[in-house]
Amino acid sequence: MSSVPVSAFLALALILFCIGLYGALTKRNTVIVLISIELMLNAANINLVTFSKYGMNPSITGQVFALFAIAIAAAEAAVGLAILIALYRNRKTVNIDEMNQLKN
């Protein structure tokens, strides 16, 4: 069985986090911003699981935290999409720049 080095996991998490950060900061579509936030959360989950397995004291705590983070991310995505659908019904757009006021 071949072992993947820790640096490969950390590099993957770094790349995913940078892509997510770039998407969250530069894109104007709300759906793309939500997907970018999910990418950043998944990068954090990869780090949690990596350090849980290869850390100084290997244990299951990082994997448990990652499981809770996945559950919170699913709830965040559901609530975020529900808010986005409600905003789209009122504004007829998903552009972030046009969602800066509470009223029309």
ChimeraX attribute file (.defattr): number of C-alpha atoms within 10 A of each C-alpha:
attribute: neighborCount
match mode: 1-to-1
recipient: residues
	/A:1	3
	/A:2	4
	/A:3	5
	/A:4	8
	/A:5	10
	/A:6	14
	/A:7	10
	/A:8	11
	/A:9	17
	/A:10	17
	/A:11	13
	/A:12	14
	/A:13	22
	/A:14	17
	/A:15	15
	/A:16	21
	/A:17	21
	/A:18	16
	/A:19	15
	/A:20	23
	/A:21	16
	/A:22	13
	/A:23	20
	/A:24	22
	/A:25	10
	/A:26	10
	/A:27	14
	/A:28	15
	/A:29	15
	/A:30	19
	/A:31	18
	/A:32	16
	/A:33	20
	/A:34	18
	/A:35	15
	/A:36	23
	/A:37	21
	/A:38	21
	/A:39	22
	/A:40	22
	/A:41	21
	/A:42	20
	/A:43	22
	/A:44	19
	/A:45	21
	/A:46	21
	/A:47	22
	/A:48	21
	/A:49	21
	/A:50	21
	/A:51	21
	/A:52	20
	/A:53	17
	/A:54	12
	/A:55	13
	/A:56	8
	/A:57	9
	/A:58	12
	/A:59	14
	/A:60	14
	/A:61	14
	/A:62	20
	/A:63	19
	/A:64	14
	/A:65	15
	/A:66	21
	/A:67	15
	/A:68	13
	/A:69	17
	/A:70	16
	/A:71	12
	/A:72	13
	/A:73	16
	/A:74	13
	/A:75	12
	/A:76	15
	/A:77	17
	/A:78	12
	/A:79	12
	/A:80	15
	/A:81	15
	/A:82	12
	/A:83	12
	/A:84	17
	/A:85	15
	/A:86	12
	/A:87	15
	/A:88	14
	/A:89	11
	/A:90	11
	/A:91	14
	/A:92	10
	/A:93	16
	/A:94	18
	/A:95	14
	/A:96	13
	/A:97	11
	/A:98	11
	/A:99	15
	/A:100	8
	/A:101	7
	/A:102	6
	/A:103	7
	/A:104	8
